[in-house]
């Protein structure tokens, strides 16, 4: 009887189509919730606002995610999942190591630029000292692949004699993330302080090029760099 009531409730709130598409419902809620959390943080986000934007009731949201903290944790997991899936979809295994590394950096730069909610949520989670990330086995498993991807490229480059030996793939990932992340996280303050719109198309193109150049020059042996 309880299950039947839930189904009837779901149908009355979203129609039969939504009731038959729980994954679609979850995706819709997570998409809206991610924007709310990115804008207002965990403490400032309101389930009422998320419910109004999705046209699902608070009860429906709690049915899927338990509570606000559970919804936030799932939104954080989804943000990392989208990032890592994008990396995994890159067709770079057959590229020469230098080109593969450049392509990975380009993807990271572009993803961060196009997904500012991801950057804001990571910043918010750092404010919470990684408290909710630490509760998620999903995020830990997802981020293992980030090191695997760059480690494979680096290992190939060393074997081919084009990359310097002795570098740590974890630290290399850190450098890539730092440059690409900062471009979004500090864009507003840098633009205001120095009076230059670093979000303009021309400035972004220069920053993107220089970010790739910086990482490649850090890793590659000098004789294999193009002038």
Secondary structure, 3 states (H helix, E strand, C coil): CHHHHHHHHHHHHHHHHHHCCHHHHHHHHHHHHHHHHHHHHHHHCCHHHHHHHHCCCHHHHHHHHCCHHHHHHHHHHHHHHHHHHHHHCCCCCCCCHHHHHHHHHHHHHHHHHHCHHHHHHHHHHHHCCCCCHHHCHHHHHHHHHHHHHHHHHHHHHHHCCCECCCCCHHHHHHHHHHHHHHHHHCHHHHHHHHCCCCCCHHHHHHHHHHHHHHHHHHHECHHHCCC
